[in-house]
Amino acid sequence: MYNKIRITLALIIWSCIHLSAQGQTVPHNNPWALKELGTLPPIQSLTDGVWLKGDLHVHSSHSTDGGTPNPNRHPVAKIIDFAKSVGFGFIAITDHDNHVFGDVAHNTWTDPAFKSDSLLLLYGAEWTTTRGHGNTFSAKPYNHQKLYDVRDQRDIVIGSVKKELGIHLSANHPAGPKDHFGFSYDLVNSMEVWNSALWTKNANSILIWEDMLASGRRVTARGGSDTHSPSDVNYIGTPTTWVFAAKRTSQGVVDALTNGRTSVSANPYAPRVEFYADLNQDNKMDMMMGDNAKATGKKVRFKVQLSGKVVADSTYTISVRKDGRNFGTYKMNGSNPVVEFEDAPVAIERSYYYLTVHGPSTDYPQVPRSSKVTGNMVALSSPIYFNFDPNF
């Protein structure tokens, strides 16, 4: 019996050595691998809400770039009046916090003109640091000084302060070439994937965004003109960010931004793109951009539509990106352009889909040269997600 045990053990050891020599090893159990997800949070209504448009990166005279303060350069009152004139529902005046040593609460926010009975004003600032820039958004005043004071601390410290303040943090112009975002993207809820009227400058930011999405991070897409003063090329609304808010309130805007129910258009008059998915082929849309569902391995029907001012007798090109790769290109036209396509997201893998829209430019009379700079880039959507861990 003893000899049989010795022989058996020897065979086991020999087999392990032989398999190892052939490069075969026992599969590694990755504790971070994608596992079966529990019950996902319910998807919010696709109809109980309102589409609102605005600009999430605007500077007033309280941003003193390039020299001494000039209160007439870009006053808050002018910004608010202009935003109203182009039909905005909200705006974020995000002045550089380092110009006032973090005290935006007693500068931009206490400006007598910082008020409106119809335009939703978000409280925020451009968090301006050595390692990069980010915008903060809140439905109510918060202690921005505290965030400014930890700007050079380690990310874990910054993250705890951000959580304490209960604010939305967004990465600005993440790829630079200067003033990039050099912090962990685990700190942010959204990313400025479209900065200014010049769409082509955002290519590297899109690559960073796709890396974050591919790694399981649900990062909302947003735009921002980053305007500092009046211009006929790049000004308020170039580009325009749209949110589908559950309620027409400042908190509704911030929540929609956090939840990813957003798209971006070239200007306030350009068509808004909407992106939906029918999970069970019952001809009823079940989710929109920003939403996350479990994949079954069966086909899902996707729907893309353009709403608003569509250029008559023109063709728009929809480019769908899936998991960082080109999935398909589709044409749409007519007074109410709609296109549908199908795919079967894998049941045991993460996947995401988002799209860009190219076509005829839309005139922006208040900023007449912007359309030439933007070219044929019309709109971009946040992703639709499958199998993303909500507790990531």
C-alpha positions as CSV (number, residue, x, y, z in Angstrom):
1,M,0.0,0.0,0.0
2,Y,2.8,2.4,0.9
3,N,4.6,1.8,-2.4
4,K,1.3,2.4,-4.3
5,I,0.9,5.8,-2.5
6,R,4.5,6.7,-3.4
7,I,4.0,5.8,-7.0
8,T,0.8,7.8,-7.2
9,L,2.4,10.9,-5.7
10,A,5.3,10.6,-8.0
11,L,3.0,10.4,-11.0
12,I,1.1,13.5,-9.8
13,I,4.4,15.5,-9.4
14,W,5.7,14.3,-12.7
15,S,2.4,15.4,-14.4
16,C,2.6,18.9,-12.9
17,I,6.3,19.2,-14.0
18,H,5.4,18.0,-17.5
19,L,2.5,20.3,-17.8
20,S,4.5,23.2,-16.5
21,A,7.3,22.5,-19.0
22,Q,4.7,22.7,-21.8
23,G,3.5,26.1,-20.6
24,Q,0.3,24.7,-19.2
25,T,-0.7,25.8,-15.7
26,V,-3.7,25.5,-13.5
27,P,-6.0,28.4,-14.5
28,H,-5.6,31.5,-12.2
29,N,-8.7,32.5,-10.3
30,N,-8.9,36.2,-10.8
31,P,-10.8,37.7,-7.9
32,W,-11.6,40.8,-10.0
33,A,-12.9,38.9,-13.1
34,L,-16.4,39.6,-14.3
35,K,-18.9,37.6,-12.3
36,E,-22.6,37.1,-12.4
37,L,-24.3,40.3,-11.5
38,G,-27.0,40.5,-9.0
39,T,-30.2,42.5,-9.5
40,L,-29.4,45.8,-11.3
41,P,-31.1,49.0,-10.3
42,P,-34.3,49.6,-12.2
43,I,-34.1,51.6,-15.3
44,Q,-35.8,55.0,-15.0
45,S,-38.7,56.1,-17.2
46,L,-37.9,56.9,-20.8
47,T,-40.9,59.3,-20.9
48,D,-41.3,60.9,-17.5
49,G,-38.8,63.7,-17.9
50,V,-37.7,66.6,-19.9
51,W,-34.9,67.3,-22.3
52,L,-32.9,70.4,-21.3
53,K,-29.9,72.0,-23.0
54,G,-27.0,74.0,-21.7
55,D,-23.3,74.7,-21.5
56,L,-21.2,73.1,-18.8
57,H,-18.0,75.0,-19.2
58,V,-18.3,78.8,-19.3
59,H,-16.0,81.5,-17.8
60,S,-17.1,85.0,-16.6
61,S,-15.2,88.1,-15.7
62,H,-14.4,86.4,-12.4
63,S,-11.9,84.3,-14.3
64,T,-9.0,86.7,-14.7
65,D,-7.0,84.9,-17.4
66,G,-4.2,86.9,-18.9
67,G,-3.9,89.8,-16.4
68,T,-5.8,92.1,-14.1
69,P,-9.6,91.7,-13.5
70,N,-11.8,93.3,-16.1
71,P,-15.4,93.3,-14.8
72,N,-16.7,94.2,-18.3
73,R,-14.9,91.5,-20.2
74,H,-17.6,88.8,-19.7
75,P,-20.0,89.7,-17.0
76,V,-22.3,87.1,-15.4
77,A,-25.4,89.1,-16.5
78,K,-24.3,88.9,-20.2
79,I,-23.8,85.1,-19.9
80,I,-27.2,84.5,-18.4
81,D,-29.0,86.8,-20.9
82,F,-27.3,85.1,-23.8
83,A,-28.1,81.6,-22.5
84,K,-31.8,82.5,-22.3
85,S,-31.8,83.9,-25.8
86,V,-30.7,80.6,-27.3
87,G,-33.2,78.6,-25.3
88,F,-31.0,77.1,-22.7
89,G,-32.5,75.3,-19.7
90,F,-29.4,75.4,-17.6
91,I,-25.8,76.7,-17.5
92,A,-22.7,76.2,-15.4
93,I,-20.5,79.3,-14.9
94,T,-17.2,77.6,-14.0
95,D,-14.7,80.2,-13.1
96,H,-11.1,79.3,-12.3
97,D,-10.9,78.7,-8.6
98,N,-7.2,79.5,-8.4
99,H,-7.9,83.1,-9.4
100,V,-9.7,83.6,-6.1
101,F,-7.7,81.1,-4.1
102,G,-10.6,78.8,-3.9
103,D,-13.2,81.3,-2.7
104,V,-15.7,81.1,-5.6
105,A,-18.5,81.2,-3.0
106,H,-17.8,84.8,-2.3
107,N,-17.1,85.8,-5.9
108,T,-19.0,84.1,-8.8
109,W,-21.8,82.8,-6.6
110,T,-22.3,86.1,-4.8
111,D,-22.3,88.2,-7.9
112,P,-25.6,90.2,-7.8
113,A,-26.3,89.0,-11.4
114,F,-25.9,85.3,-10.5
115,K,-29.7,84.6,-10.4
116,S,-32.5,83.8,-12.7
117,D,-36.2,82.9,-12.5
118,S,-36.1,80.7,-15.6
119,L,-32.6,79.5,-16.3
120,L,-31.3,76.8,-13.9
121,L,-27.9,77.9,-12.6
122,L,-25.5,75.2,-11.4
123,Y,-23.0,75.9,-8.6
124,G,-19.5,75.0,-9.7
125,A,-16.0,76.1,-10.6
126,E,-13.1,75.0,-12.7
127,W,-10.9,73.1,-10.3
128,T,-7.5,74.4,-11.5
129,T,-4.5,72.4,-10.3
130,T,-1.0,71.5,-11.1
131,R,-2.1,68.1,-12.3
132,G,-5.0,69.3,-14.5
133,H,-8.4,70.8,-14.6
134,G,-11.9,69.6,-13.7
135,N,-15.3,71.1,-13.4
136,T,-17.5,70.7,-10.3
137,F,-21.3,70.7,-10.5
138,S,-23.9,71.0,-7.7
139,A,-27.5,71.9,-7.4
140,K,-26.8,74.0,-4.3
141,P,-23.8,75.9,-2.8
142,Y,-21.1,73.7,-1.2
143,N,-17.7,74.3,0.4
144,H,-15.6,74.6,-2.7
145,Q,-12.7,76.0,-0.6
146,K,-12.3,72.5,0.9
147,L,-11.8,70.9,-2.5
148,Y,-9.4,73.6,-3.6
149,D,-7.3,73.1,-0.5
150,V,-6.6,69.4,-1.2
151,R,-5.8,70.0,-4.9
152,D,-2.2,68.7,-4.6
153,Q,-3.1,65.9,-2.2
154,R,-3.2,62.2,-3.1
155,D,-6.2,61.0,-5.0
156,I,-7.6,59.1,-2.0
157,V,-7.7,62.3,0.0
158,I,-9.3,64.2,-2.8
159,G,-11.9,61.4,-3.3
160,S,-12.9,61.5,0.3
161,V,-13.4,65.3,0.2
162,K,-15.4,65.1,-3.0
163,K,-17.7,62.4,-1.4
164,E,-18.1,64.5,1.7
165,L,-19.2,67.6,-0.4
166,G,-21.6,65.5,-2.5
167,I,-20.6,67.1,-5.8
168,H,-20.3,65.9,-9.3
169,L,-16.7,66.1,-10.6
170,S,-16.0,66.1,-14.3
171,A,-12.6,65.9,-16.1
172,N,-12.0,68.9,-18.4
173,H,-10.1,68.6,-21.8
174,P,-8.5,65.4,-20.4
175,A,-5.9,65.0,-23.1
176,G,-4.6,68.6,-23.1
177,P,-2.3,69.3,-24.8
178,K,-2.0,71.5,-21.7
179,D,-4.1,71.5,-18.6
180,H,-5.0,67.9,-19.1
181,F,-6.6,65.8,-16.4
182,G,-3.9,64.0,-14.5
183,F,-5.9,62.4,-11.7
184,S,-7.4,59.0,-11.3
185,Y,-10.6,58.8,-13.3
186,D,-12.2,57.0,-10.4
187,L,-12.7,60.5,-9.0
188,V,-14.9,61.6,-11.8
189,N,-18.5,61.1,-12.9
190,S,-18.2,62.6,-16.4
191,M,-15.7,63.7,-19.0
192,E,-15.5,66.6,-21.3
193,V,-15.2,64.6,-24.5
194,W,-16.1,67.6,-26.7
195,N,-14.3,70.8,-25.8
196,S,-15.0,73.9,-27.9
197,A,-16.2,74.4,-31.4
198,L,-13.1,72.7,-32.8
199,W,-14.2,69.0,-32.8
200,T,-11.0,67.6,-34.2
201,K,-9.0,68.7,-31.1
202,N,-10.9,66.0,-29.0
203,A,-9.5,62.8,-30.7
204,N,-7.1,62.0,-27.8
205,S,-9.8,62.7,-25.2
206,I,-12.1,60.2,-26.9
207,L,-9.3,57.6,-26.6
208,I,-9.0,58.2,-22.9
209,W,-12.8,58.0,-22.5
210,E,-13.0,54.7,-24.4
211,D,-10.2,53.3,-22.1
212,M,-12.3,54.1,-19.1
213,L,-15.4,52.6,-20.6
214,A,-13.6,49.4,-21.6
215,S,-12.3,49.0,-18.0
216,G,-15.8,49.0,-16.6
217,R,-16.1,52.7,-15.6
218,R,-19.4,54.3,-16.5
219,V,-18.2,57.8,-17.4
220,T,-20.8,60.2,-18.8
221,A,-20.0,62.1,-22.0
222,R,-20.5,65.9,-21.9
223,G,-19.4,69.0,-23.8
224,G,-18.2,72.4,-22.9
225,S,-17.4,75.6,-24.9
226,D,-14.7,76.6,-22.4
227,T,-15.4,80.2,-23.5
228,H,-13.7,83.0,-21.7
229,S,-15.0,86.0,-23.6
230,P,-17.4,86.8,-26.5
231,S,-16.4,85.3,-29.8
232,D,-17.9,84.7,-33.2
233,V,-16.1,81.3,-33.4
234,N,-16.3,79.6,-30.0
235,Y,-18.8,80.9,-27.6
236,I,-21.6,79.7,-25.2
237,G,-23.2,76.6,-26.7
238,T,-20.3,75.4,-28.9
239,P,-20.9,72.6,-28.1
240,T,-24.3,72.2,-26.3
241,T,-24.9,69.4,-23.8
242,W,-28.4,67.9,-23.5
243,V,-29.7,66.1,-20.5
244,F,-32.9,64.0,-20.0
245,A,-33.8,65.2,-16.5
246,A,-36.5,63.5,-14.4
247,K,-37.5,67.0,-13.2
248,R,-36.9,70.5,-14.4
249,T,-34.7,71.4,-11.5
250,S,-31.0,71.9,-10.9
251,Q,-30.8,68.6,-9.0
252,G,-32.5,67.0,-12.0
253,V,-29.8,68.3,-14.3
254,V,-27.0,67.1,-12.0
255,D,-28.6,63.7,-11.6
256,A,-29.1,63.2,-15.3
257,L,-25.5,64.1,-15.9
258,T,-24.4,61.6,-13.2
259,N,-26.6,58.9,-14.6
260,G,-25.3,59.4,-18.2
261,R,-28.6,60.4,-19.8
262,T,-26.8,62.9,-22.0
263,S,-25.9,63.7,-25.6
264,V,-23.9,66.6,-27.1
265,S,-24.7,68.7,-30.2
266,A,-22.6,71.1,-32.2
267,N,-24.7,74.2,-31.0
268,P,-28.1,75.0,-29.5
269,Y,-29.8,74.7,-32.8
270,A,-28.2,71.5,-34.1
271,P,-30.2,68.3,-33.9
272,R,-30.2,66.4,-30.6
273,V,-29.4,62.7,-30.9
274,E,-31.3,60.2,-28.9
275,F,-30.2,56.5,-28.5
276,Y,-32.4,53.7,-27.3
277,A,-32.5,49.9,-27.0
278,D,-35.3,47.4,-27.1
279,L,-34.1,44.4,-25.0
280,N,-36.8,41.8,-25.8
281,Q,-37.8,42.6,-29.4
282,D,-41.3,43.8,-28.4
283,N,-41.1,47.0,-30.4
284,K,-40.9,49.0,-27.1
285,M,-37.8,50.8,-26.1
286,D,-36.5,49.7,-22.7
287,M,-33.4,51.9,-22.1
288,M,-31.6,54.9,-23.3
289,M,-28.0,56.2,-23.2
290,G,-26.6,56.1,-19.7
291,D,-28.7,53.0,-18.8
292,N,-27.2,49.6,-17.9
293,A,-28.9,46.2,-18.3
294,K,-27.9,42.5,-18.2
295,A,-27.2,40.9,-21.5
296,T,-28.9,37.6,-22.3
297,G,-27.0,36.7,-25.4
298,K,-30.0,37.4,-27.5
299,K,-30.4,40.1,-30.1
300,V,-31.1,43.7,-29.0
301,R,-32.7,46.2,-31.3
302,F,-31.2,49.7,-31.1
303,K,-32.8,52.9,-32.2
304,V,-31.3,56.2,-33.1
305,Q,-33.3,59.3,-33.8
306,L,-32.5,63.0,-34.4
307,S,-34.8,65.6,-32.8
308,G,-35.1,69.3,-33.4
309,K,-33.9,71.3,-36.3
310,V,-32.9,68.9,-39.1
311,V,-31.6,70.2,-42.3
312,A,-34.2,69.4,-45.0
313,D,-33.3,67.0,-47.9
314,S,-30.0,66.1,-46.2
315,T,-28.4,62.8,-45.2
316,Y,-26.9,62.2,-41.8
317,T,-24.3,59.5,-41.1
318,I,-24.5,57.5,-37.8
319,S,-21.2,55.9,-36.7
320,V,-21.7,53.3,-33.9
321,R,-18.8,52.4,-31.7
322,K,-18.9,49.2,-29.7
323,D,-16.2,48.5,-27.1
324,G,-13.7,50.8,-28.7
325,R,-14.2,49.5,-32.2
326,N,-16.2,50.6,-35.2
327,F,-19.4,48.5,-35.2
328,G,-21.4,50.0,-38.1
329,T,-22.3,53.0,-40.2
330,Y,-25.8,53.9,-41.1
331,K,-27.5,56.6,-43.1
332,M,-30.7,58.5,-42.1
333,N,-32.7,61.3,-43.6
334,G,-36.1,62.9,-43.8
335,S,-37.9,65.3,-41.5
336,N,-37.8,62.9,-38.6
337,P,-34.6,60.8,-39.1
338,V,-34.6,57.4,-37.5
339,V,-32.4,54.4,-38.0
340,E,-32.4,51.0,-36.3
341,F,-29.8,48.2,-36.0
342,E,-29.4,44.9,-34.1
343,D,-26.7,43.2,-32.2
344,A,-26.4,40.5,-29.5
345,P,-24.3,41.7,-26.5
346,V,-22.5,38.7,-25.0
347,A,-24.2,37.4,-21.9
348,I,-21.0,37.1,-19.8
349,E,-19.0,40.1,-20.9
350,R,-19.2,43.9,-20.5
351,S,-20.1,45.8,-23.6
352,Y,-21.0,49.4,-24.4
353,Y,-22.3,51.2,-27.5
354,Y,-22.2,54.9,-28.3
355,L,-22.5,56.9,-31.5
356,T,-21.4,60.0,-33.4
357,V,-23.5,61.8,-36.0
358,H,-22.0,63.6,-39.0
359,G,-23.9,65.6,-41.6
360,P,-24.7,69.1,-42.7
361,S,-23.8,71.8,-40.2
362,T,-26.5,73.9,-38.5
363,D,-26.2,77.7,-38.6
364,Y,-25.6,79.4,-35.3
365,P,-26.4,83.1,-36.1
366,Q,-25.2,84.4,-32.7
367,V,-21.8,82.7,-33.3
368,P,-21.7,82.8,-37.1
369,R,-18.2,81.3,-37.7
370,S,-18.6,78.3,-35.4
371,S,-20.2,76.0,-37.9
372,K,-17.3,76.3,-40.3
373,V,-14.9,75.3,-37.4
374,T,-17.1,72.4,-36.3
375,G,-17.5,71.1,-39.8
376,N,-19.8,68.2,-40.3
377,M,-19.7,66.9,-36.7
378,V,-23.3,67.1,-35.6
379,A,-23.8,65.1,-32.3
380,L,-22.5,62.5,-29.9
381,S,-24.2,60.3,-27.4
382,S,-23.3,58.8,-24.0
383,P,-23.2,55.0,-24.1
384,I,-25.7,52.3,-23.5
385,Y,-24.2,49.7,-21.2
386,F,-24.5,45.9,-20.7
387,N,-23.2,44.0,-17.7
388,F,-21.5,46.9,-16.0
389,D,-21.1,46.5,-12.3
390,P,-23.2,49.3,-10.6
391,N,-21.0,48.9,-7.5
392,F,-17.7,49.3,-9.4
